[in-house]
Every structure is written in structure tokens, then in C-alpha cells.
Amino acid sequence: MSPTTLPAAGSEHGHVTFLGAGPGDPGLLTLRAVEALAHADVLVAEHEVLDVVRAHARSGVAVVNTDSDPSADLSSGPAQGPTPGAGAPQLTVVDSASTTVGVPVVRDAAHLVMEAARGGRRVVRAVSGDPGLDAYAAEEMLACAAAGVPFEVVPGVAAAVGVPAYAGVPLRDAEGADVRFVDARTASDRCWTEVGASDGTVVVSTTLDSMAAAAGELVSAGRKPDTPLTVTVAGTTTRQRTWTATLGTIAQTLKQAKVLPSPEGARPVIAVVGERSAAAQREQLSWFESKPLFGWKVLVPRTKEQAASLSDQLRSYGAVPHEVPTIAVEPPRTPQQMERAVKGLVTGRYEWIAFTSVNAVKAVREKFEEYGLDARAFAGIKVAAVGEQTAKALVAFGVKPDLVPSGEQSAAGLLEDWPPYDPVFDPIDRVFLPRADIATETLVAGLIELGWEVDDVTAYRTVRASPPPAETREAIKGGGFDAVLFTSSSTVRNLVGIAGKPHNVTVIACIGPATAKTAEEHGLRVDVMAPEPSVHKLAEALADFGLRRRAAALEAGDPVTRPSERRPGARRRRTTT
């Protein structure tokens, strides 16, 4: 696709959906928003919400990233079209992998949206928060109306409402206090005077470096300097941080927190001001920031595909997972064994085929495609799969597994449910087991014990992955990660080999005794161990560790900090679960 080419029209008459993407948490998208994104031909989104909405767009959608900062370096190359006016969004068409391609399209968003719609395309224009509170969106709606372009509006959660909810600050009490909303960046003197004269709750949208000035405006307008307030930055995301102060002390509070002055001073914040804003109750109502691993940066030494469900679980605890693959997959050195096994599938040699990893599914699928086969070749063969991701990979291939472990997702769990060979009901006694070259013998031995013959075939080789980027290596060795989850001895050896040993402030969590022993042999102190060999039990154990650590800090009257925020050289207590 050329940088300025939009996809072919899907219908004669186009349509525009103005969509609110919420304040940051992807989970706050509405069902209607997800539906609209799934049918979009063109997605026009602000850079701060692009990742939130892109995940729900269909494959092949044209993605246009708006950037309201005229000084932003969009890409190299000459601009096309007229230069927009001051403050108008610049646009860059990017592909579905979020890589900028070609030269910037320097036209206003309304022009591009209407051009795409006139071409018969379904356009989604996504903005942060709610479209009804976005000035650009309102202008673009008017432009569509004037041009006769049909459009609809999908409301989103406004930051002024969603962020206080995530900060544990209800905006109204039982007495129904008045609530007023102010955008400090555009507020007039009259606006400040009106909210200053009110005794209700005021929700102020501003920036970190302008917060003190906004507090001063409220005091000048009549609010008392000792009026309580909360200030929240990066609201609804795992980077959220909230400060409680008064109008008179907020400047000093932010200075002591070392967020001002700083290059991040332009970051937007939501402040809630008022005697009845429940700021004093935030300690009890702060449900989001009190999650057991809130804000923890957790290193997961797996690929994104392998770590999908584990990373989702970590996010539910408030963590920020960072996947770093420690192994790479290569074809077997001698492919003849794999070729014979695949031919055996077609000729009826096997009663079962068992997949223990996504890589095994991929290896068999690639061999099928090489021979011009598809999922129909599995007809009459029972299929087993270990793990949710493995089962999903099979379904994507067109194969529904007949057997998935009902308990632990492992070779041992599969053996628990695997039926013994019965010559009456099983016309064939052979199982095809495609797997890695370093796989353990547990499954083979268990199947033989159940009476089955096993063709144990090396479908792929695992080798040490390439080192991660220098920034990631420095974070691993320098204490930039709060925790690392080791799911096998090989992940310990490979991570240390490609990136170095994790810093001693990093919490080390291991899936079992063998992995813990390998970690200790590499000079690592094991803090957390899973009660059973399961990646999800390992994540639970890390969350329990974080919860106890938080409770201990609160009981001692200490601030709740992440491990990476500890002072260099501080002595750490050994705690094993």
C-alpha cells in the first residue's frame, strides 16, 4: 500500500463513526466501539489512543495516526498538500504493524475522513475520552454534516469521570454535591470566578506543570487554600499515580515527588477539588492503585504468542508485562523423520496426534502446506493439545482438539486424561508426538505405560534467541524490572546468556524447584516459587508476594514502592513462597 492510498471502497456510500476510546484503559471501550472497529475500512486515531483501538480493528484496515504537535517528526520526505493551520492535526498513514510508511499526509483530519467516506469506506475516527468533549471531533462532525456525509457517535468514558473513579475519588456524596468540570487550558476568568464561588466539587483537566497555576486560580476566585484535592496522572493505566494535597500545598507536594520541574510536565492530569470530593477516603477507596502488583514492570522470558494468557493475568494484578523471547525456533537438522510422520498421518498410521506447544502446531502446519495439504488430512485422527494457546493455534488451522487437559496444562496433566490403549475400541495403537528437540521424556514414558506406541518426532529445534535491545539489557542488569518470571531452567540460562543477570533488587520468581536451583546456580536469589508447576500459579504466587509486601509497608508506615524504586544497595529480605 502506498503511503497515501486508502483501501478500495467497500460500498457505494461511506459512513463515519466518531468513537470515544476512553481515558486509557483498553477495557473501557464499549461493545458498540469494538463492533464499529471490527468493520472499519479506515481508522483515524489520535496517537495516544491508537494502541487501544488498533487491537480491535480488522486485518488490512488503513490506519491513520494524527499528531496535534506540529513539531513532531512524522517521517522523512516532502509534505504533500497544503500546510494545515496552527494546531491542526498532522496525519501519517501507517500500516497495521504500527510502522510509519512513506511521507506524511499533511491535511486536516476532517478532509481525510470525508474523502474516505465519499469513496464508500467505513471510517472510524477515534479520540481520547468522549467525542462530545473533543473540540476537533465536534468540528469534524459539523464538516461531515455540511458535506452530507452520514455519521454516528459512539460515546466513550470521559477522562474527567473515568480517572477519578480509578483513583478512588467519587465525585458526589450522599448529599448530591454540585459537580463542575473545568478545562484549565481554555478556561476564562469568568469560568474560574463561577467555580471559585461554588462550594461543590470541581474536576479540573490540566497538565502537571500547570497544576499549581490552576490551584492559584481557584484560590484567587474564592476557594480556601486548605481545600483538599487529588491529582492523578496517567489515569486508568498501570502508570497511574495520584497525590493528595490541598490547593495551598499541591505545588510543594509535586515538587517533593520530583515530578516538577521535569520533561514530563506537559502530561495531562485530572484534579478533583472540594471538601466533599472524598479525597480523605481515598485510602479506603483506591481499588486500582492498591492492586498487588500495581505498576510493577515484570519480565516474561517468552514470546508474545506464548505469553498471551500469562501477560493478561499479570495485567489483572496491575503489572506491566514485558515479553522477551529467550529461545528461537529452527527446523530440525534432519527433516526426513518429520516428513515420514506427516505422510503417516495421511496413510492412516496414527490413532492420535498430540501437540504440546504452539511451535509444534506451526511446524506441522508448515509441512502440510509444503505438501499441499490442509486440515482435512486430520480426518479420522484424534487430536490432543496442551495449553490454551496451543488449542487456539489448532482452531486457527481448522482443527478442533478432541482432548485438552481438564486440570494442569502440562504433559502430566495430559496424561491424567489420556485414555489407555484398548484393542477393542482403538484400531491403531500409535501416537504421533511432534515436539522440540529438548523436550522431556515424561509424555512419551506415560503414553507407553498406557499401552500406546509413540513416534517421538523432532518437529523443531530450540536455540538461544538473539539478545534483546540494549535498553532492555540495561534495564535487566540495572534493576529496571521489578520482577522476572522463570518458567524453566532453560529460560534462566538463556536470559542470563543473552541479556545478563537480573539486578539484585529484582524479585525472582520460579515455576519449580529445578528452575529455582538453576537460578541459584547463576547467583540469583529466589524470592517466589509456584506451589505447583503452572505458569498461572506462578503469577498468583508473585501477586501474593506483592500483596504481603504492600501490607508490610503500610503496617510499618512506609511508602508503598516497587522493588525497582528501592535505593541502590539496600538490603533485601529473602522471602520464599
Secondary structure as UniProt FT lines:
FT   TURN            3..4
FT   STRAND          15..20
FT   HELIX           26..28
FT   HELIX           31..38
FT   STRAND          42..46
FT   TURN            47..49
FT   HELIX           50..54
FT   TURN            55..56
FT   TURN            59..60
FT   STRAND          62..67
FT   TURN            70..71
FT   TURN            86..87
FT   STRAND          90..94
FT   TURN            96..97
FT   HELIX           109..118
FT   TURN            119..120
FT   STRAND          122..127
FT   HELIX           131..133
FT   HELIX           135..147
FT   STRAND          151..154
FT   HELIX           159..167
FT   TURN            174..175
FT   STRAND          179..183
FT   TURN            184..186
FT   HELIX           189..197
FT   STRAND          201..207
FT   HELIX           208..210
FT   HELIX           211..220
FT   TURN            221..222
FT   TURN            225..226
FT   STRAND          228..233
FT   TURN            235..236
FT   TURN            238..239
FT   STRAND          241..246
FT   TURN            247..249
FT   HELIX           250..256
FT   TURN            257..258
FT   HELIX           263..266
FT   STRAND          268..273
FT   TURN            275..276
FT   HELIX           279..281
FT   HELIX           282..285
FT   TURN            287..290
FT   TURN            292..295
FT   STRAND          297..300
FT   TURN            304..307
FT   HELIX           308..316
FT   TURN            317..318
FT   STRAND          320..323
FT   STRAND          327..330
FT   HELIX           336..347
FT   STRAND          352..355
FT   HELIX           358..370
FT   TURN            371..372
FT   HELIX           375..378
FT   TURN            379..380
FT   STRAND          382..385
FT   HELIX           388..397
FT   HELIX           411..417
FT   TURN            423..425
FT   STRAND          430..436
FT   TURN            437..438
FT   HELIX           442..449
FT   TURN            450..451
FT   STRAND          453..464
FT   HELIX           470..478
FT   STRAND          483..486
FT   HELIX           489..499
FT   TURN            504..505
FT   STRAND          507..510
FT   HELIX           513..521
FT   TURN            522..523
FT   STRAND          528..529
FT   HELIX           535..556
FT   HELIX           563..565
FT   TURN            568..569
//
